[in-house]
Amino acid sequence: MDMDKVHVQSQTIKEKSFSEREKAHMKASDIFEQRAIPHFNNLNKSLDVGKSNGYTGFALAKHFKKVVSIDSNPGSLKIGENKALEKNIKNIQFLLMDAHRLKFPDKLFDVVTCRAAIHHFDNPDEVLSEIHRVLKTDGFFVIMDFCFSETTRNLIAPLAMVRENDFKKYYTFHEWCDLIENNGFLIDTIYTYTLPRVVQEWAAAGPEEIQNRIVDAFLGLDEKVHKELRLQKKGNKDIITYRIVEIIARKKG
Ligand SMILES: C[S@@+](CC[C@H](N)C(=O)[O-])C[C@H]1O[C@@H](n2cnc3c(N)ncnc32)[C@H](O)[C@@H]1O
């Protein structure tokens, strides 16, 4: 990739209450919205892939005429539908769908987003090829996801796998760029963020009986990992700061 042609901007998120999961998601969606929306030239239809609780979809719904949010987990769709009802958001639709087999015609969407979901996919190349297919020519694809050095991701991936059984892989900065460029997109802008996270809360997403073991294993990792993740103790909490990358790319004509 020719880095001279890519705009890279960094921002550190300073948020005292960031340890609360809900607020962290909302903050990330706000940042996503502030950063990405000004890039788009057509705000008609957007698709959010791997929606989970739907924060990205709700951020997009403020700007687009119509937002479609898909997820392969029926439970997460129900949460989204209830939230949309609660917030009286009418231009968002939730569909049960596998990202590897999008049931949409070619060139339907102006923008496709995928936040913190690719690291769960069995075959990211297949998903990106589907996203490419359903995007209009010159449409935008935006990824927002974690980004680690190769050493760190190799050492924390086994812990992520026991924490979430559908976790597949963490990516390095260059792997993100390659994944996008090798699937027919041109990278336009890259934003990087740093995001604090309490290790104990991260582990709490895993099965209850192994949460303490995940924390212990994390704290026992190589010093290089702790240095990269700026591990620090605050009271009885261990806090890491990880890097998030937001890549705004355009479908090649
Ligand atoms: C960590 S959550 C994503 C968070 C969300 N994008 C947000 O902005 O808050 C990952 C989501 O990807 C979904 N997912 C995993 N594999 C999938 C697949 N093959 N197709 C569609 N969704 C998938 C999971 O069900 C989960 O809801």
PDBQT file of the ligand as one rigid body, heavy atoms in Angstrom, charges set to zero:
ROOT
HETATM    1  C1  LIG A 301     -18.669  -7.877  18.663  1.00  0.00    +0.000 C 
HETATM    2  S1  LIG A 301     -20.148  -7.920  17.795  1.00  0.00    +0.000 S 
HETATM    3  C2  LIG A 301     -20.122  -6.472  16.761  1.00  0.00    +0.000 C 
HETATM    4  C3  LIG A 301     -20.478  -5.115  17.400  1.00  0.00    +0.000 C 
HETATM    5  C4  LIG A 301     -21.312  -4.206  16.521  1.00  0.00    +0.000 C 
HETATM    6  N1  LIG A 301     -20.943  -4.190  15.128  1.00  0.00    +0.000 N 
HETATM    7  C5  LIG A 301     -21.330  -2.768  17.064  1.00  0.00    +0.000 C 
HETATM    8  O1  LIG A 301     -21.001  -1.838  16.306  1.00  0.00    +0.000 OA
HETATM    9  O2  LIG A 301     -21.663  -2.562  18.234  1.00  0.00    +0.000 OA
HETATM   10  C6  LIG A 301     -19.932  -9.169  16.539  1.00  0.00    +0.000 C 
HETATM   11  C7  LIG A 301     -21.227  -9.549  15.866  1.00  0.00    +0.000 C 
HETATM   12  O3  LIG A 301     -20.942 -10.272  14.664  1.00  0.00    +0.000 OA
HETATM   13  C8  LIG A 301     -21.967 -11.240  14.516  1.00  0.00    +0.000 C 
HETATM   14  N2  LIG A 301     -21.525 -12.284  13.579  1.00  0.00    +0.000 N 
HETATM   15  C9  LIG A 301     -20.563 -13.242  13.776  1.00  0.00    +0.000 A 
HETATM   16  N3  LIG A 301     -20.462 -14.012  12.676  1.00  0.00    +0.000 NA
HETATM   17  C10 LIG A 301     -21.364 -13.543  11.781  1.00  0.00    +0.000 A 
HETATM   18  C11 LIG A 301     -21.727 -13.928  10.456  1.00  0.00    +0.000 A 
HETATM   19  N4  LIG A 301     -21.140 -14.948   9.839  1.00  0.00    +0.000 N 
HETATM   20  N5  LIG A 301     -22.692 -13.220   9.829  1.00  0.00    +0.000 NA
HETATM   21  C12 LIG A 301     -23.294 -12.180  10.433  1.00  0.00    +0.000 A 
HETATM   22  N6  LIG A 301     -23.005 -11.761  11.687  1.00  0.00    +0.000 NA
HETATM   23  C13 LIG A 301     -22.037 -12.441  12.353  1.00  0.00    +0.000 A 
HETATM   24  C14 LIG A 301     -22.172 -11.772  15.941  1.00  0.00    +0.000 C 
HETATM   25  O4  LIG A 301     -23.420 -12.422  16.066  1.00  0.00    +0.000 OA
HETATM   26  C15 LIG A 301     -22.082 -10.468  16.747  1.00  0.00    +0.000 C 
HETATM   27  O5  LIG A 301     -23.349  -9.906  16.947  1.00  0.00    +0.000 OA
ENDROOT
TORSDOF 0
